[in-house]
Amino acid sequence: MARAKYLKELPPSSRGKYPRAPRPEHVRMADKLKRKPEHWLMVRECSSPSGASRMARYIKTGTYLAFRDGTYEARVDHNQVFARYMGER
């Protein structure tokens, strides 16, 4: 077992130190939506309504990195997620 060690300050966190890259499937989705702004596209059929709701929220809020460069809308119908690109922020 490691010995307890008192510190005056915490060491710097590695979190946020290495920027993440957007997932390739999200980049493809965002590119498809940008080709036809303001048109709805079914982007995913999820296994559950809660998974679809979560994905729609992540698209709208920019939690998915590929969706941070503009304004997106997303809606859910049962397990299907529909989204559209509305333009630059």
ABEGO torsion letter per residue (X at the ends): XBBBBBBABBBBBABGABBBBBBAAAAAAAAAAAABBGBBBBABBBABAAAAAAAAAAAAAGABAAAAABBBBBBBBEABBBBBBAEBX
